[in-house]
Amino acid sequence: MGVEANKALIRRGLDEGINARRAEVFDELLSPRYINYSWPAPATGPAGFKDVIAMFTAAFPDMRVELAEVVGQDDRVATRGTVRGTHQGEFMGIPATGRAVAIEYIDIWRLEDGQAIENWAQLDLLGLLRQLGVAQG
């Protein structure tokens, strides 16, 4: 696959898989050998990825990913954006606060044979904890 096809695959995962709540799309887009090296929770294979997304959507049922930028080179795609939602369920032991949050993120994907195989994601978790009122600074 070329760079544009790789970028389209990642956009599709974010748009359809997360924003449209069609988690089954990740069975197609992620390799069975998929691994995320930096989630706030471990994620391997499509099932692991879907578990992490389910953890977020249980806590933030109106969660949406807003892409600000998508760039690609060779077998890599990077995205930058904001995850927005309202804290309506428990998240990492924090009871629902009802607060709206905006979490900035950057991630890098490596693709192989038309599927995402590796991912590094950096979310502003400290900023999230501040928005939820459980961290200061």
C-alpha positions in Angstrom: 0.0 0.0 0.0 1.1 3.5 -0.6 1.3 6.4 1.8 -2.2 7.8 0.8 -3.8 4.4 1.3 -2.1 4.0 4.7 -3.4 7.5 5.7 -6.9 6.6 4.6 -6.8 3.3 6.6 -5.9 5.2 9.8 -8.5 7.9 9.1 -11.1 5.1 8.6 -10.2 3.5 11.9 -10.7 6.8 13.8 -13.8 7.8 11.9 -15.6 4.5 11.6 -14.1 2.5 14.4 -14.1 5.1 17.2 -16.3 8.0 16.2 -19.0 5.9 14.6 -18.6 3.2 17.3 -18.1 0.3 14.8 -15.4 -1.5 16.8 -15.6 -4.5 14.4 -13.8 -2.4 11.8 -10.6 -2.9 13.8 -10.7 -6.7 13.1 -10.1 -5.7 9.5 -7.7 -2.8 10.0 -5.4 -4.2 12.7 -3.0 -7.1 12.2 -3.5 -10.1 14.6 0.1 -9.2 15.6 -0.8 -5.5 16.4 0.8 -4.0 19.5 0.5 -0.6 21.1 3.6 0.3 23.1 2.3 3.3 25.0 -1.4 3.1 25.8 -2.5 3.9 29.4 -3.4 0.2 29.3 -1.8 -2.7 27.4 -3.1 -3.4 23.9 -2.2 -6.3 21.7 -4.2 -7.6 18.7 -7.5 -6.2 17.6 -9.2 -7.4 20.7 -6.8 -5.6 23.0 -7.2 -2.4 21.0 -11.0 -2.7 21.2 -10.8 -3.3 25.0 -8.9 0.0 25.4 -11.4 1.9 23.3 -14.3 0.3 25.2 -12.7 1.5 28.5 -12.6 5.0 27.1 -16.1 5.0 25.6 -17.6 3.5 28.9 -16.2 6.5 30.7 -16.8 9.0 27.9 -19.8 7.7 26.0 -19.9 10.8 23.7 -16.1 10.5 22.9 -15.0 11.8 19.5 -11.6 12.0 17.9 -11.0 15.3 16.1 -8.1 15.0 13.6 -6.0 18.1 13.2 -3.2 16.6 11.1 -2.4 13.3 9.3 1.0 12.8 7.8 2.7 9.8 6.3 6.0 8.5 5.0 6.8 5.0 3.8 5.1 2.5 6.2 4.3 5.1 8.9 1.3 7.4 9.5 1.2 10.0 12.3 -1.9 11.8 13.5 -2.4 14.7 15.9 -5.7 15.7 17.3 -8.0 16.1 20.2 -10.2 13.5 21.9 -13.3 15.2 23.4 -16.0 13.7 25.6 -17.9 14.0 28.8 -16.8 12.0 31.9 -20.0 10.0 32.5 -18.6 6.7 33.8 -15.7 5.4 35.9 -12.3 5.9 34.3 -9.1 4.4 35.8 -10.8 4.3 39.2 -12.1 7.9 39.0 -15.9 8.1 39.4 -17.9 10.1 36.8 -17.5 13.8 37.3 -19.8 15.0 34.5 -17.0 17.3 33.2 -16.3 17.8 29.5 -12.7 17.1 28.6 -10.4 17.7 25.7 -7.3 15.5 25.5 -4.6 16.3 23.1 -2.8 13.4 21.5 -0.2 12.4 18.9 0.3 8.9 17.6 2.4 7.0 15.1 1.3 3.9 13.3 3.3 1.4 11.4 1.5 -0.5 8.7 2.3 -3.8 7.0 0.4 -5.6 4.3 -2.6 -3.3 4.5 -3.0 -3.4 8.3 -1.7 -1.5 11.2 0.8 -3.6 13.1 2.4 -1.2 15.6 1.3 2.0 17.3 2.8 4.5 19.7 0.3 6.9 21.3 0.9 9.9 23.6 -2.1 11.3 25.3 -2.1 14.2 27.7 -3.2 12.1 30.6 -2.0 14.7 33.2 -4.1 17.3 31.4 -7.0 14.9 31.5 -6.6 14.3 35.3 -6.5 18.1 35.8 -9.7 18.5 33.8 -11.4 15.8 35.9 -10.3 17.7 39.0 -8.1 15.0 40.5 -4.7 16.6 39.8 -3.5 20.1 40.3 -1.0 22.2 38.5 
